């Protein structure tokens, strides 16, 4: 019985060494998730919004310059 307990303890200690393989971490970061299409769409929307705001700022500046010449 003692031998069985010692073997069980040895297996538990060997299985819990706490080291993580570097390749496993890299694979976890590169995996696609179910949310990727949604986050891609949000990124595209933010880019379009930035372009629209830049265009608005350009038009506002042009109107300000045109209004100042009169």
N, C-alpha and C positions, 0 to 999 in steps of 0.2 A: 504494500500500500504506500509506504514511504517513497519507494522508487517511482511509482506512478505520479505522486505529487511533485517530486523533484523534476521528472520529465515534463510535466505540464507547466511547471514554473519556468523551466528552461525554454520551452517552446514559446511561451508568452513573452519572455524577455527578448528572445531572438526576433520575434515578429514585431516588436515595438521599439526598434532602434532609433526612430525619429528622423532618419535621413530621408530626404525627398530627392528623387532623381531629377537632375536639371532638364532632361529631355521631357519628362512628364509635365513640368511647369510650362515649358515652351509650347507643348501641344495644347495645353489647357487654354492658353491665351489666344491661340490661332483658330480655335474651333468656332464655327459659325453657330449662332444661336437663332432661336425663332424670332427674336426681336430685330435682327439685322435689317430686314426689308423696311421695317418701320423707322429705324434710326437713319437709314439711308435716305428715306423720303424726307425726314425732318431736316437733315443736312442740306438736301437740295432746296427745300423751302427757305432755309435761312440764307442760302446764297442768292436766291431769287429776290428775297426781301432786301438784301444788301444792295443788289443792283438797282432795284426800284427806288430805294432811298437815295442812292447816288444820283439817279436821274432826276428825282424830285429836287435835290439840292442844286443840281445844275440849272434846272428850269427856274427855281427861285432866285438864284444868282443872276441869271439872264434877265429876269423880270425886274430885279432891283436895279441892274445896270441900265436897262431901257427906261425905267421910270425916272432915274436920276438925270438922264440926258435932256428931258423935256423941260 
